[in-house]
Amino acid sequence: MLTLILIIFLALSFDFINGFHDAANSIATVVSTRVLSPRYAVIWAAFFNFIAFEILGLHVASTIGKDLIHPDVIDLVVIGTGLVAAIIWNLMTWWFGIPSSSSHTLVGGLVGAAVAKAGFSAVFMDSVIKIILFIFLAPLLGIFVALVLSIVVLHLCKNMSPFKVDKNFRKLQLVSSAAYSLGHGSNDAQKMMGVIFIAVVSSGFLKITDHIPLWIVLACQASIALGTYSGGWRIVKTMGQKITKLRPFEGFSAETAGAITLFATALMGIPVSTTHTITGAIIGSGITKRLSAVKWKVTINLVWSWIITIPITALLAALFYWIVINFLK
């Protein structure tokens, strides 16, 4: 029982860290365009993070809880070592201001620990391959949708004065940032719901066929909302300023494109990276001005950080699993 409580604490800690690590995803555009101050932006994002499960359901939680690792392999050591590896990588990338994916950090940690225990047959490879594919598909979708939206918006506003465009899209950005925060909450918080659920199942308190209890849902949504409220200012700077300079209509296009992508993948139960999605959307909005408006060197460095996240956290988790198992022996 004590071990289960520790696992739940680690999981909620990961959710909190995920919140401030990925706060940039929800607020970078609305802060960089000065539509909201950082303080009000995180309050706005945290609120919509919290209520997301009521609107978009719990499909992603089900994928992580039931479709990633074989139930007979899962135990508290696998979950605990996977979480510790994920938390360490999240904190390291936050410290250096690198917007890596908390989602893929978690997947890498759980997969690495499970493989260390029982080999590659321990994981559902179809689910892992789908998640890896979306490392590249999520930002590409974000780029495409944001580019199309930006072109449509530019066409609709071609006869309006720059002042009027700016004024109107400052208001619309409140809607688009709220929609994006809903997508963020429906995706990222749900991953920990799945983890806590399988921890409780492995302890014998629930069956794998049961529904995820409401207390798990509320605890995870509250943790990520509090994390978002605390803000991740190192990464906000990277997302909001270093990729490209955004105006309100571009911020609206980026957030709306990100929200559309996250809504679609959340309803399909695909745990994509909110970081990858919003980065692609920001790039898509930026290149409507010109290709050189995007700082491609920064972008390429981000892509490399995305590629190495799953392998590094998987190796860390496997190492921690080996250490814990040998210590227990």
C-alpha positions as CSV (number, residue, x, y, z in Angstrom):
1,M,0.0,0.0,0.0
2,L,2.8,2.4,0.9
3,T,4.5,1.7,-2.5
4,L,1.3,2.4,-4.3
5,I,0.9,5.8,-2.5
6,L,4.5,6.6,-3.5
7,I,3.7,5.8,-7.1
8,I,0.6,8.0,-7.1
9,F,2.7,10.8,-5.6
10,L,5.3,10.4,-8.3
11,A,2.6,10.3,-11.0
12,L,1.0,13.5,-9.7
13,S,4.5,15.1,-9.4
14,F,5.1,14.3,-13.0
15,D,1.7,15.9,-13.9
16,F,2.7,19.0,-12.0
17,I,6.1,19.2,-13.7
18,N,4.4,18.4,-17.0
19,G,2.2,21.5,-16.4
20,F,5.0,24.0,-15.8
21,H,7.2,22.3,-18.4
22,D,4.5,22.5,-21.0
23,A,2.9,25.8,-19.8
24,A,4.8,27.3,-22.8
25,N,2.6,25.3,-25.1
26,S,-0.5,26.8,-23.8
27,I,0.6,30.4,-23.2
28,A,3.6,31.2,-25.4
29,T,1.7,32.7,-28.3
30,V,-0.8,34.7,-26.2
31,V,2.1,36.1,-24.1
32,S,4.4,36.8,-27.0
33,T,1.7,38.8,-28.7
34,R,1.0,40.6,-25.5
35,V,-2.7,39.8,-25.5
36,L,-2.4,38.6,-21.9
37,S,0.2,39.2,-19.2
38,P,2.1,36.0,-18.2
39,R,0.1,35.9,-14.9
40,Y,-3.3,36.1,-16.4
41,A,-2.3,33.8,-19.3
42,V,-1.4,30.9,-16.9
43,I,-4.6,31.4,-15.0
44,W,-6.5,31.2,-18.3
45,A,-4.7,28.1,-19.5
46,A,-4.8,26.4,-16.1
47,F,-8.6,26.7,-16.0
48,F,-9.1,25.2,-19.4
49,N,-6.5,22.5,-18.7
50,F,-8.6,21.5,-15.7
51,I,-12.0,21.2,-17.4
52,A,-10.7,19.4,-20.5
53,F,-11.8,15.9,-19.5
54,E,-15.5,17.0,-19.4
55,I,-15.4,18.1,-23.0
56,L,-13.1,15.6,-24.8
57,G,-13.4,12.4,-22.8
58,L,-10.7,10.0,-21.5
59,H,-9.6,8.3,-24.7
60,V,-5.8,9.0,-24.3
61,A,-5.9,7.8,-20.7
62,S,-7.3,4.5,-21.9
63,T,-4.5,4.2,-24.5
64,I,-1.7,4.7,-21.9
65,G,-3.5,2.6,-19.2
66,K,-4.5,-0.4,-21.4
67,D,-2.8,-0.4,-24.8
68,L,0.9,0.4,-24.2
69,I,2.3,-2.3,-22.0
70,H,0.9,-5.9,-21.5
71,P,-1.0,-6.0,-18.1
72,D,0.9,-9.1,-16.9
73,V,4.2,-7.2,-17.2
74,I,3.1,-4.1,-15.3
75,D,4.1,-3.8,-11.6
76,L,4.9,-1.0,-9.3
77,V,8.7,-1.2,-9.9
78,V,8.1,-0.8,-13.7
79,I,5.8,2.2,-13.2
80,G,8.0,3.8,-10.5
81,T,11.3,3.5,-12.4
82,G,9.6,4.7,-15.6
83,L,8.3,7.7,-13.8
84,V,11.6,8.6,-12.2
85,A,13.4,8.5,-15.6
86,A,10.6,10.7,-17.1
87,I,10.8,13.2,-14.3
88,I,14.6,13.5,-14.5
89,W,14.5,14.1,-18.3
90,N,11.7,16.6,-17.9
91,L,13.6,18.6,-15.3
92,M,16.8,18.6,-17.3
93,T,15.1,19.8,-20.5
94,W,13.2,22.5,-18.5
95,W,16.4,23.7,-17.0
96,F,18.0,24.3,-20.4
97,G,14.8,25.8,-21.8
98,I,14.3,22.9,-24.3
99,P,10.7,22.2,-25.2
100,S,10.9,18.5,-25.3
101,S,7.8,16.3,-25.2
102,S,6.6,15.3,-21.7
103,S,4.4,12.7,-23.5
104,H,7.3,11.0,-25.1
105,T,9.3,11.2,-21.9
106,L,6.7,9.2,-20.2
107,V,6.3,6.7,-23.0
108,G,10.0,6.2,-23.2
109,G,10.2,5.7,-19.4
110,L,7.4,3.1,-19.2
111,V,8.6,1.2,-22.3
112,G,12.2,1.2,-21.2
113,A,11.3,-0.2,-17.7
114,A,8.9,-2.8,-19.2
115,V,11.5,-4.0,-21.8
116,A,14.1,-4.3,-19.0
117,K,11.8,-6.6,-17.1
118,A,10.4,-8.8,-19.9
119,G,11.9,-7.9,-23.3
120,F,10.3,-6.3,-26.3
121,S,7.3,-8.6,-26.1
122,A,6.3,-6.6,-23.0
123,V,4.9,-3.7,-25.0
124,F,2.3,-3.4,-27.7
125,M,4.5,-2.5,-30.6
126,D,1.6,-1.2,-32.7
127,S,0.9,1.5,-30.1
128,V,4.6,2.4,-29.7
129,I,5.1,2.7,-33.5
130,K,2.0,4.9,-33.8
131,I,3.4,7.2,-31.0
132,I,6.8,7.4,-32.7
133,L,5.2,8.2,-36.1
134,F,3.4,11.2,-34.5
135,I,6.8,12.6,-33.4
136,F,6.9,13.7,-37.0
137,L,3.2,13.8,-38.0
138,A,2.1,16.1,-35.2
139,P,4.3,19.0,-36.1
140,L,3.7,18.5,-39.8
141,L,-0.1,18.6,-39.2
142,G,0.4,21.7,-37.1
143,I,2.4,23.4,-39.9
144,F,-0.1,22.5,-42.6
145,V,-3.2,23.5,-40.6
146,A,-1.6,26.8,-39.4
147,L,-0.4,27.6,-42.9
148,V,-3.9,27.1,-44.4
149,L,-5.5,29.1,-41.6
150,S,-3.0,31.9,-41.9
151,I,-3.6,32.2,-45.6
152,V,-7.4,32.2,-45.1
153,V,-7.1,34.8,-42.4
154,L,-4.9,37.0,-44.6
155,H,-7.3,36.8,-47.4
156,L,-10.3,37.7,-45.2
157,C,-8.5,40.6,-43.7
158,K,-6.9,42.0,-46.8
159,N,-9.1,45.1,-46.9
160,M,-8.9,45.8,-43.1
161,S,-6.4,48.3,-41.6
162,P,-3.5,46.7,-39.6
163,F,-4.9,48.4,-36.5
164,K,-8.3,46.8,-36.9
165,V,-6.8,43.4,-37.7
166,D,-4.6,43.6,-34.5
167,K,-7.6,44.7,-32.4
168,N,-9.9,41.9,-33.6
169,F,-7.4,39.1,-33.3
170,R,-6.4,40.1,-29.8
171,K,-9.9,39.2,-28.8
172,L,-10.0,36.1,-30.9
173,Q,-6.7,34.9,-29.4
174,L,-8.5,34.5,-26.0
175,V,-10.8,31.9,-27.7
176,S,-8.0,30.2,-29.6
177,S,-5.7,29.9,-26.5
178,A,-8.6,28.5,-24.5
179,A,-9.2,25.9,-27.2
180,Y,-5.6,25.0,-27.2
181,S,-5.5,24.6,-23.4
182,L,-8.5,22.3,-23.7
183,G,-6.5,20.2,-26.2
184,H,-3.4,20.3,-23.9
185,G,-5.4,19.2,-20.8
186,S,-7.2,16.4,-22.7
187,N,-3.9,15.0,-23.9
188,D,-1.2,15.5,-21.3
189,A,-3.1,15.1,-18.0
190,Q,-4.7,11.9,-19.3
191,K,-1.4,10.1,-19.6
192,M,-1.0,10.2,-15.8
193,M,-4.6,9.0,-15.4
194,G,-3.6,5.9,-17.3
195,V,-0.4,5.4,-15.3
196,I,-2.2,5.7,-11.9
197,F,-5.0,3.4,-13.2
198,I,-2.5,0.7,-14.1
199,A,-0.7,1.1,-10.8
200,V,-4.0,0.6,-8.9
201,V,-4.8,-2.4,-11.1
202,S,-1.4,-4.0,-10.5
203,S,-2.0,-3.6,-6.8
204,G,-5.3,-5.5,-7.0
205,F,-7.7,-2.7,-6.2
206,L,-9.2,-2.5,-9.7
207,K,-9.6,-4.6,-12.8
208,I,-8.1,-3.7,-16.1
209,T,-11.7,-3.7,-17.5
210,D,-12.9,-1.1,-15.0
211,H,-13.5,2.5,-15.8
212,I,-11.0,5.1,-14.5
213,P,-12.3,6.4,-11.2
214,L,-13.3,10.0,-10.9
215,W,-10.7,10.7,-8.1
216,I,-7.9,9.8,-10.4
217,V,-9.3,12.1,-13.1
218,L,-9.7,15.0,-10.8
219,A,-6.3,14.6,-9.1
220,C,-4.5,14.5,-12.5
221,Q,-6.4,17.5,-13.9
222,A,-5.7,19.5,-10.8
223,S,-2.0,18.6,-10.8
224,I,-1.4,19.7,-14.4
225,A,-3.5,22.8,-13.9
226,L,-1.5,23.8,-10.8
227,G,1.7,23.1,-12.8
228,T,0.5,25.3,-15.6
229,Y,-0.3,28.0,-13.2
230,S,3.2,27.9,-11.8
231,G,4.5,28.7,-15.3
232,G,7.5,27.4,-17.2
233,W,9.1,30.7,-18.2
234,R,12.4,29.3,-19.5
235,I,10.5,27.4,-22.2
236,V,8.0,30.2,-22.8
237,K,10.9,32.3,-24.1
238,T,12.0,29.6,-26.5
239,M,8.5,28.9,-27.9
240,G,7.2,32.5,-28.0
241,Q,10.3,34.4,-29.2
242,K,13.1,32.2,-30.6
243,I,11.2,30.3,-33.3
244,T,9.6,33.3,-35.0
245,K,8.0,36.7,-34.1
246,L,4.2,36.4,-33.8
247,R,1.5,39.0,-34.3
248,P,-2.0,38.4,-32.9
249,F,-3.5,37.0,-36.1
250,E,-0.5,34.6,-36.4
251,G,-0.9,33.6,-32.7
252,F,-4.6,32.9,-33.4
253,S,-3.8,30.8,-36.4
254,A,-1.1,28.8,-34.5
255,E,-3.3,28.2,-31.4
256,T,-6.3,27.2,-33.5
257,A,-4.2,24.9,-35.7
258,G,-2.8,23.3,-32.5
259,A,-6.2,22.9,-31.0
260,I,-7.7,21.3,-34.1
261,T,-4.8,18.8,-34.2
262,L,-5.1,18.0,-30.5
263,F,-8.8,17.6,-30.5
264,A,-8.6,15.1,-33.4
265,T,-5.9,13.0,-31.9
266,A,-7.5,13.1,-28.4
267,L,-10.8,11.8,-29.8
268,M,-8.8,9.0,-31.5
269,G,-7.0,8.2,-28.3
270,I,-3.5,9.0,-29.8
271,P,-1.1,10.4,-27.2
272,V,0.6,13.0,-29.3
273,S,3.1,15.6,-28.1
274,T,1.5,19.0,-27.4
275,T,5.0,20.5,-27.7
276,H,5.5,19.1,-31.2
277,T,2.1,20.2,-32.3
278,I,2.3,23.8,-31.2
279,T,5.9,24.1,-32.5
280,G,4.7,23.0,-35.9
281,A,1.7,25.4,-35.7
282,I,4.0,28.4,-34.8
283,I,6.3,27.5,-37.8
284,G,3.3,27.3,-40.1
285,S,2.1,30.7,-39.0
286,G,5.6,32.2,-39.3
287,I,6.3,31.0,-42.9
288,T,3.3,32.9,-44.2
289,K,5.5,35.9,-44.0
290,R,8.6,34.3,-45.6
291,L,10.7,31.2,-45.0
292,S,13.5,33.2,-43.4
293,A,11.0,34.5,-40.7
294,V,11.5,31.1,-39.0
295,K,14.7,30.6,-37.2
296,W,15.5,27.2,-38.7
297,K,18.6,26.6,-36.6
298,V,16.6,26.7,-33.4
299,T,13.9,24.5,-35.0
300,I,16.4,21.8,-36.1
301,N,17.8,21.7,-32.6
302,L,14.3,21.2,-31.2
303,V,13.7,18.3,-33.6
304,W,16.9,16.6,-32.5
305,S,15.7,16.9,-28.8
306,W,12.4,15.3,-29.8
307,I,14.2,12.4,-31.6
308,I,16.4,11.5,-28.7
309,T,13.7,11.8,-25.9
310,I,12.2,8.4,-26.1
311,P,15.5,6.5,-26.4
312,I,17.2,8.4,-23.6
313,T,14.3,8.1,-21.2
314,A,13.9,4.4,-22.1
315,L,17.6,3.7,-21.3
316,L,17.4,5.7,-18.1
317,A,14.3,3.7,-17.0
318,A,16.0,0.4,-17.9
319,L,19.0,1.4,-15.8
320,F,16.9,2.4,-12.9
321,Y,14.9,-0.8,-13.1
322,W,18.1,-2.9,-13.1
323,I,19.4,-1.0,-10.1
324,V,16.1,-1.3,-8.1
325,I,15.7,-5.0,-8.9
326,N,19.3,-5.8,-7.9
327,F,18.9,-3.7,-4.7
328,L,15.7,-5.6,-3.7
329,K,17.5,-8.9,-4.3
